[in-house]
């Protein structure tokens, strides 16, 4: 476990306590503390006491989803035919989740661009300000997520100051950002089981899923310690909501 992963895990664990524990108590192995200890962890823990902790990530909504499992009987020729609805049109879903409460902000855009991300971060900050708190957001190192890669984000950070704090996961570590686990439910319920011929219909399904999944179900999907005993949302609930 490197410093970035440890920083994220420490914040997720500390968020479950009304008063975050000392940084040294969150290091899994005291003998490795000197090598693993993130220098900014004490500062982040100090901010966490008055911060909403959010997880942010994007997910692809495409007419041609990735094929994860296609089984054939042993010893029989031929493969299963999978219908493909022509050109693979896509949209990008931007998601942001409150780690403690399961509040979900979800918006679709034409691609992974900085403008929808900045708009989403503004909504998170506005929500936290109304609660008398700051917004601390865990996200990955995609170019649009970093001040170096996005001029719009640089401007936003300069404008908001300490009302918005970004914490980055390792370069590729899906399990470090638990909102990735929420996308498994979206794929299982909407994008990988659909028979839609138009992207607009599929996008409407994804948007409906995001509006009808409950905070308790979100918390259950992302493995939050605040989750009650709740079953993941399924296709039956989605169809009923439609």
C-alpha positions as CSV (number, residue, x, y, z in Angstrom):
1,X,0.0,0.0,0.0
2,X,1.5,3.3,-1.1
3,X,1.1,6.8,0.4
4,X,-1.8,7.8,-1.9
5,X,-3.8,4.6,-1.1
6,X,-3.1,4.9,2.6
7,X,-4.2,8.6,2.6
8,X,-7.5,7.6,1.0
9,X,-8.1,4.7,3.4
10,X,-7.2,6.8,6.4
11,X,-9.7,9.4,5.4
12,X,-12.5,6.9,4.8
13,X,-11.9,5.3,8.2
14,X,-11.5,8.5,10.0
15,X,-14.8,9.9,8.6
16,X,-16.7,7.3,10.6
17,X,-15.7,9.0,13.9
18,X,-17.1,12.4,15.1
19,X,-13.6,13.4,16.0
20,X,-11.0,12.0,13.6
21,X,-8.3,10.0,15.4
22,X,-4.6,11.0,15.3
23,X,-2.9,10.4,12.0
24,X,-0.4,7.9,13.6
25,X,-3.3,5.7,14.8
26,X,-4.4,5.2,11.1
27,X,-1.1,3.7,10.0
28,X,-1.5,-0.1,9.7
29,X,2.0,-1.0,10.6
30,X,4.0,1.3,12.9
31,X,7.3,-0.1,11.6
32,X,6.5,1.3,8.2
33,X,5.2,4.6,9.4
34,X,8.2,6.6,8.2
35,X,7.9,5.2,4.7
36,X,4.1,5.3,4.3
37,X,3.1,8.3,6.3
38,X,1.6,10.9,4.0
39,X,2.9,14.3,5.0
40,X,-0.4,16.1,4.5
41,X,-2.5,13.5,6.4
42,X,-2.6,15.5,9.7
43,X,-3.8,18.6,7.9
44,X,-6.5,16.6,6.0
45,X,-7.7,15.0,9.2
46,X,-8.0,18.4,10.8
47,X,-10.2,19.5,7.9
48,X,-12.2,16.4,7.9
49,X,-14.0,17.3,11.2
50,X,-15.8,20.1,9.3
51,X,-15.9,18.5,5.9
52,X,-18.4,16.4,3.8
53,X,-16.3,13.6,2.3
54,X,-17.3,12.9,-1.3
55,X,-16.2,10.3,-3.8
56,X,-16.2,11.3,-7.5
57,X,-15.8,9.3,-10.7
58,X,-17.1,9.0,-14.3
59,X,-18.8,6.0,-15.9
60,X,-19.5,5.3,-19.6
61,X,-23.0,4.8,-20.8
62,X,-22.7,3.2,-24.3
63,X,-25.0,1.3,-26.7
64,X,-22.3,-1.3,-27.0
65,X,-21.3,-2.2,-23.4
66,X,-18.3,-4.3,-22.7
67,X,-18.9,-8.0,-22.7
68,X,-17.9,-9.3,-19.3
69,X,-19.1,-13.0,-19.5
70,X,-20.4,-15.0,-22.4
71,X,-20.5,-18.8,-21.7
72,X,-20.8,-21.7,-24.2
73,X,-21.4,-25.4,-23.5
74,X,-18.2,-27.5,-23.7
75,X,-17.9,-29.5,-26.8
76,X,-20.5,-27.6,-28.8
77,X,-19.6,-25.5,-31.8
78,X,-20.6,-21.9,-32.3
79,X,-20.8,-18.9,-30.0
80,X,-23.7,-16.9,-28.6
81,X,-24.8,-14.1,-30.8
82,X,-25.0,-10.7,-29.2
83,X,-27.2,-8.0,-30.8
84,X,-25.4,-4.7,-31.5
85,X,-27.5,-1.6,-32.1
86,X,-25.4,-0.1,-34.9
87,X,-22.9,2.6,-34.1
88,X,-21.7,2.7,-30.6
89,X,-22.9,6.0,-29.4
90,X,-21.8,7.0,-25.9
91,X,-22.3,9.5,-23.1
92,X,-20.4,10.0,-19.9
93,X,-22.0,9.9,-16.5
94,X,-20.4,12.1,-13.8
95,X,-21.1,10.8,-10.3
96,X,-20.4,12.2,-6.8
97,X,-21.4,10.4,-3.6
98,X,-21.4,11.5,0.1
99,X,-19.4,8.8,1.9
100,X,-21.4,9.2,5.1
101,X,-24.9,9.9,3.9
102,X,-25.2,8.2,0.4
103,X,-26.3,11.5,-1.3
104,X,-25.7,11.0,-5.0
105,X,-25.2,13.7,-7.6
106,X,-25.3,12.3,-11.2
107,X,-25.2,14.1,-14.5
108,X,-24.7,13.0,-18.1
109,X,-22.4,14.8,-20.6
110,X,-21.2,14.1,-24.1
111,X,-17.7,13.1,-22.9
112,X,-15.1,13.3,-20.1
113,X,-14.7,17.1,-20.1
114,X,-13.7,19.6,-17.5
115,X,-16.9,21.7,-17.7
116,X,-19.3,19.0,-16.3
117,X,-16.8,18.1,-13.6
118,X,-16.4,21.7,-12.5
119,X,-20.2,22.1,-12.5
120,X,-20.5,19.0,-10.3
121,X,-17.9,20.2,-7.9
122,X,-19.7,23.5,-7.6
123,X,-22.9,21.7,-6.7
124,X,-21.0,19.7,-4.0
125,X,-19.5,22.9,-2.5
126,X,-22.9,24.6,-2.6
127,X,-24.4,21.7,-0.7
128,X,-21.7,21.6,1.9
129,X,-21.8,25.4,2.4
130,X,-25.5,25.2,3.2
131,X,-24.5,22.7,5.9
132,X,-21.8,24.9,7.3
133,X,-19.1,22.6,6.0
134,X,-16.4,22.3,3.3
135,X,-16.3,19.8,0.5
136,X,-13.4,17.2,0.5
137,X,-13.5,15.1,-2.7
138,X,-11.6,11.9,-3.5
139,X,-11.0,11.3,-7.2
140,X,-8.5,9.8,-9.6
141,X,-5.7,11.4,-11.6
142,X,-7.6,11.8,-14.9
143,X,-6.3,15.0,-16.6
144,X,-9.6,16.9,-16.1
145,X,-9.4,16.2,-12.4
146,X,-6.0,17.9,-11.9
147,X,-5.1,21.6,-11.8
148,X,-2.2,20.8,-14.1
149,X,-4.5,19.2,-16.7
150,X,-7.5,21.6,-16.5
151,X,-7.5,25.3,-16.7
152,X,-11.2,25.4,-15.6
153,X,-10.3,23.4,-12.5
154,X,-7.4,25.7,-11.7
155,X,-9.7,28.7,-11.8
156,X,-12.3,26.9,-9.6
157,X,-9.7,26.0,-7.0
158,X,-8.4,29.5,-6.9
159,X,-12.0,30.8,-6.5
160,X,-13.2,28.5,-3.8
161,X,-10.0,28.2,-1.7
162,X,-10.3,25.8,1.2
163,X,-14.0,25.3,0.6
164,X,-12.9,22.6,-1.9
165,X,-10.2,20.1,-1.1
166,X,-9.2,17.5,-3.6
167,X,-7.6,14.2,-2.6
168,X,-6.2,11.9,-5.3
169,X,-6.1,8.1,-5.5
170,X,-3.2,6.2,-7.0
171,X,-2.8,6.3,-10.8
172,X,-4.8,3.2,-11.4
173,X,-6.5,1.7,-8.4
174,X,-10.3,1.3,-8.8
175,X,-10.8,-0.1,-5.3
176,X,-9.2,3.0,-3.8
177,X,-12.3,5.0,-4.9
178,X,-15.4,3.2,-3.7
179,X,-17.7,5.0,-6.1
180,X,-16.3,2.6,-8.7
181,X,-18.2,-0.1,-6.8
182,X,-21.5,1.8,-7.4
183,X,-20.9,1.6,-11.1
184,X,-21.1,-2.2,-10.8
185,X,-24.8,-1.7,-9.9
186,X,-25.4,0.6,-12.8
187,X,-23.9,-1.8,-15.2
188,X,-25.8,-4.8,-13.8
189,X,-29.1,-2.9,-13.7
190,X,-28.9,-0.7,-16.8
191,X,-26.1,-0.6,-19.2
192,X,-25.0,-4.2,-19.5
193,X,-28.5,-5.8,-19.7
194,X,-30.3,-3.4,-22.0
195,X,-32.1,-3.9,-25.3
196,X,-32.3,-0.2,-26.2
197,X,-31.8,0.9,-29.8
198,X,-31.3,4.6,-29.1
199,X,-28.8,6.3,-26.8
200,X,-31.4,8.7,-25.5
201,X,-33.5,5.8,-24.1
202,X,-30.4,4.2,-22.5
203,X,-29.4,7.6,-21.0
204,X,-32.9,8.1,-19.6
205,X,-32.6,4.6,-18.0
206,X,-29.3,5.6,-16.4
207,X,-30.7,8.9,-15.2
208,X,-33.8,7.2,-13.7
209,X,-31.5,4.7,-11.9
210,X,-29.6,7.5,-10.4
211,X,-32.7,9.3,-9.3
212,X,-34.4,6.2,-7.8
213,X,-31.5,4.5,-6.0
214,X,-31.8,5.4,-2.3
215,X,-29.0,6.7,-0.1
216,X,-29.1,3.5,1.9
217,X,-28.6,1.5,-1.3
218,X,-25.8,3.7,-2.4
219,X,-24.0,3.3,1.0
220,X,-24.5,-0.5,0.7
221,X,-23.0,-0.6,-2.8
222,X,-19.9,1.5,-1.9
223,X,-19.2,-0.5,1.3
224,X,-19.6,2.5,3.6
225,X,-19.6,1.7,7.3
226,X,-22.7,3.9,7.5
227,X,-24.8,1.5,5.3
228,X,-27.8,-0.2,6.9
229,X,-28.7,-3.7,6.1
230,X,-30.0,-3.0,2.6
231,X,-30.2,-5.0,-0.6
232,X,-28.7,-3.5,-3.8
233,X,-31.2,-1.9,-6.2
234,X,-32.2,-4.2,-9.0
235,X,-34.0,-4.1,-12.3
236,X,-37.4,-4.7,-10.7
237,X,-37.1,-1.5,-8.7
238,X,-36.0,0.4,-11.8
239,X,-38.9,-0.9,-13.9
240,X,-41.4,-0.1,-11.2
241,X,-40.0,3.5,-10.9
242,X,-40.4,3.9,-14.7
